[in-house]
Amino acid sequence: MPGSPALVDALAGAHEPSRRVLGAIGTAVGQAVDALGALGARETASTIDIVCLRNQQHYTAHAGSFAAWGAPQVNVGEGNYLPELVARYALAQPSLAGRNTRVREVRSHVGAPDPGVLTIVVADGSAGLTERAPLALMQGAPELHRAMERFADGEDVALPENLEELGVLEPQLWFELARLNRVSSKLVDSDASLGVGRYVALWEVA
């Protein structure tokens, strides 16, 4: 899932693509929790691990709060880094109210995901997809966006080693995702309307 603060209603409530992406995250999480329950992992089906980078530029001293990004009224209870806050916000949306999801741990590397719990990885694509993007339009970035959509959807796509040069500000988690042994994968939604690649995908890994 993306780590975009625009997913927060109070920050970009009128931005329809962000509302759609948030809804897609809810759909994907709901499907994953239900699938884990059906496979017999009922005790852990609603347990969530969050994987996200915790870099200083995303830090806030106000735990759980979006005050540093302009929404002091929004508080998700825990977390001091924007990607984690956005993930917790997405898990708190009304469509997931009956799932009783619980965050077990937050870590900085994908590692070997626990097969009995849902692991949410927060990673953004290129920030150079349009003229108004954070990095402006970068050569090769639109092509990378399409490749990342195909990658997220399960196609055999090799991610280029120069992701950072193509506008992916924090490429580490993408390379970790590429090393996973996928059983199935589906791109649920993607968006580039704010100039940053945002992807919602549902993967099952061995």
N, C-alpha and C positions, 0 to 999 in steps of 0.2 A: 504494500500500500504506500501511497505518497505521504510525505511529512509536511504538506502544505498547510500553513495556518488559514488559508482561504476556505478550508473545510469547516471551520468554525462559523456557525451561523452569525454570531455577533460581529464577526470580522468581514464577512462577505456574503451576507444573507441574500443579496439580490443577484449573486453570480450563479446562474442556473447550472453551468457545467460542474461547479464545485458541489452544489447540492446533489447532482446526479452521481458524482463520484462517491460522495459520502454514503448515499443510498446503496451503491454497488458494494462498498465495503461491508455494510450491514448484511446485505444478501449473501456475500461470500462467507462471512463469519458464521451466519446462521446455518448455511449449508454444511460448513466444516464441522460445527458442533453437532449437528444432527447426524452427520456421517460417522463421526467418532462414537457417538452413542449407539448407533446401529451396529457398529463393529464390536461392541462389547466393552468399550472403555467408558462405561457410564459414570464411574467415579471421577474420572478426569476429563470427561468430554467438554466441560465448560471451563476448564483450566487453560489459561493463556500464558505463553511466554512471548515477550516482546524483544525483538532484536533491533537495535538502532545505534547509530554512532552518537557519542556524547561529547561533542566538541564544544569548546569554550564559547564560541560565538552563538551557540544555541542555549546557553545557560541562563537560568533565572534563579535568584535567591528566594523567590516566592513560590514555595512548593505547591504544585498542583494548579497554579494560577497562570492565566494568559494576560496578566496585567502588563507585562513587558512588551506585549504585542498589541496593546490597545483595548483589551477586553477584561478589565479587572473583575467584572461580574461573573466571569466564567471560571469555575474551579473544578478540577477533576480529582481533587483529593491528594494525589501523590505525583511525584515527578518534578525534576528540575531542568529538564532539557526538552526543547521544543518537539523533536520527533516522538519522544515518549508521551508528552502531553497530548499531541494530536492523536496518537494511537488510543490513549485512554479515552479521549473525547469520542472517537469513533465507536468505541465499545459501549459507551453510555447512551447511544442514540435509542429512541423509543422502540424501534423495530426489534431490538435485542433484549428488551426488558424481561421477557419470559425465559431467557436463556441463563440468567444468573451467572454470567461470566465472571471469572476471578483471575486477576493477574498474579501468577506465581513468581515470576522473576523477570528482570530486565537485564539484558546483557549486550555486549558490543560486537559479538561475533555469532555467526550462524551456527558453526560447529556441527554437531550431530543432533538434529532435532529429535526430541522425545516422541516416539510414535504414538503415545497415548494422549498427547495434548496438542493443541493448535499453536503453532509458532507464527507470529506475525512479524514480518520483516519490513521495516520502514526504509524505503530507498527511493530517491527521486532520479529522474533521467536528466537529460541535457537541459541546461538553463539558457540555451541559445537558440530557441526554435522560432522566434519571431523578432521583428524589428524592435518591439517593445519589451522583449524578454529581459531578465536581469543582466544577461551578458550580451544583449542585442543578438541579431541573427548571425550565427556562426556557420561558416562553410562546413558542410558535411553533417551538421546537426539534424536537419530534417530526415536525412537518410538513416541516421542512427536511430532516430525516434521510430521509424518504421521497422527497423531491425529489432529494436527492443520490444516492440509489440509482438513480433513473430517469436522472439525468444521467450517472452512471457507466456505465449500461447502454446509452447511446446515444440516449436519447430527447431530443427538442428541448426542453430545459428551460433556461430562463434563470435563472441563479443570482441571488438577491437581492443588492443592493449592500450591505445591512446584515448581512453574514455575521457580523461580529464581535459585533454586538448580539444575534445569535441563538446565540452561544456558540462560534463558530469562532475559536479563539484566534489562529491564524495563517492568515488567509484569502488571502494573496497568491498562493500557488501554485494555488489553486482558480481564481482569475481568469485566471491564465496558461494553465491547462488549458482553460478555456472558449474561449480564442482559437485553439486548435489546429484544424486542418482534419482531421477524423476520416474515415477510410475505413471503418473498422468499430470497434465497441466492444462489450464484453461484461462485465457484472458477474459476477464469479466467486463472490464471497461478500461478505457484510456482517454487521455485528454491532453491537449497542448494549448488550450485557449489563453493561458497566462504566460505562454512562452517557455514553460517548463514541462518536461515529460512526466506525466502522472499515470501510473498503471495500477490496476487492481487485478490480481490473478490468484487463482486457487490451485495449489499444487499438492500432490501426494508424492512423498518421497520414500525410498526404501531405506 
